Amino acid sequence: MRQGSEVRARVWGSPRGLGLLLGGATFAYGFESGCRKAEILAINDDDDWAKRLVRYYRYFGFQERYTVGGRGLADLPDLLVWGGVGTRMDADIEAMLRRWTPAIRAAATRGPDE
């Protein structure tokens, strides 16, 4: 199996495949609409799960900014937007598209089974 095929199998044969496709479509739409930064909250419902989410989002290119929770009124805007506590993360949309578009295109032209 060629290295490219291994990457495609790993991406499309896992839950990351759907996330990559949806994220790519969302980032492309956002970029075309003038957005340059994506924001996300790795919700902290459970310590172990929160660590997984931060790792997952970091894998895709998000960077940790700050922790929502424990800052009193300073957290109020984030709590209203996100509805919970966790790690706020940002990503540069153009950089994400440069990084992931080749993988999405390669997998789309070959299909998930190749």
PyMOL commands that set and color helices and strands:
alter all, ss='L'
color gray80, all
select helices_A, chain A and resi 3-12+15-32+47-60+72-82+93-110
alter helices_A, ss='H'
color red, helices_A
select strands_A, chain A and resi 37-43+63-68+86-92
alter strands_A, ss='S'
color yellow, strands_A
deselect
rebuild
show_as cartoon
